[in-house]
Amino acid sequence: MYSGLRPGELRELRWREVRERTLLVDAANTGRRRTVRLLVAPAADWRCGGTRSFASLLFHEGRDVIYVARPLGRGAELALRTYGT
């Protein structure tokens, strides 16, 4: 499964927050909870790219910057600047 979580968010994830196709994530940087849709991707992509590979896949699908930024817990401008290049 592929989610785009930051390493710290992944470490803090509990089984009760795992749904069939989504995760409930407490974002440390904003203090808010968000829902993250799970994608299926090759395991090698996770090892090689983590969040950057996840965001790149979404941009490649033609998703808009808001759609990409939301599961990453980022603002649109930061997501585009960090992952859109």
C-alpha positions in Angstrom: 0.0 0.0 0.0 1.1 3.5 -0.8 0.0 6.5 1.2 2.5 9.3 1.1 2.8 9.6 4.9 5.8 11.2 6.4 8.0 8.8 8.4 6.9 10.3 11.7 3.2 10.0 10.8 3.8 6.4 9.8 5.5 5.6 13.1 2.6 7.0 15.1 -0.1 5.2 13.1 -2.2 2.7 15.1 -4.3 -0.2 13.7 -7.5 1.5 14.8 -6.7 4.3 12.4 -6.4 1.9 9.4 -9.5 1.5 7.3 -10.0 -0.6 4.2 -8.8 2.1 1.7 -7.9 5.0 4.0 -5.8 6.0 7.0 -6.8 8.5 9.7 -3.7 10.5 10.4 -3.0 13.0 13.1 -0.8 15.6 11.5 1.9 16.8 13.9 2.6 19.9 11.9 -1.0 21.2 11.9 -2.5 19.4 14.9 -5.4 18.3 12.8 -6.6 14.9 11.7 -6.8 14.0 8.0 -8.0 11.1 5.9 -5.4 9.7 3.5 -6.5 7.5 0.6 -4.4 4.4 0.1 -3.0 3.5 -3.3 -1.4 0.3 -4.4 2.1 0.6 -5.9 5.2 -1.5 -6.3 7.2 -1.9 -3.1 10.3 -0.7 -4.9 8.7 2.7 -5.4 8.3 3.1 -1.6 11.9 2.3 -0.9 13.2 4.6 -3.7 10.9 7.6 -3.3 8.6 7.7 -0.3 6.5 10.8 -0.3 8.2 12.3 -3.4 7.4 9.2 -5.5 3.8 9.2 -4.2 3.3 12.9 -5.1 4.9 12.3 -8.5 2.5 9.5 -9.2 -0.5 11.7 -8.4 0.9 14.6 -10.6 1.5 12.1 -13.4 -2.1 10.9 -13.2 -3.0 14.5 -13.9 -4.3 15.3 -10.4 -4.5 19.0 -9.5 -2.2 20.4 -6.8 -5.0 20.5 -4.1 -5.7 16.8 -4.6 -1.9 16.0 -4.2 -1.4 18.3 -1.3 -4.3 17.1 0.9 -3.0 13.6 1.7 0.5 14.9 2.2 -0.7 17.4 4.8 0.9 20.2 2.8 -0.4 23.5 1.4 -0.8 23.7 -2.4 2.1 26.1 -2.9 4.5 23.9 -0.8 3.4 20.7 -2.5 3.9 22.2 -6.0 7.2 23.7 -5.1 8.5 20.5 -3.4 7.0 17.7 -5.4 5.8 19.3 -8.6 9.2 19.6 -10.2 
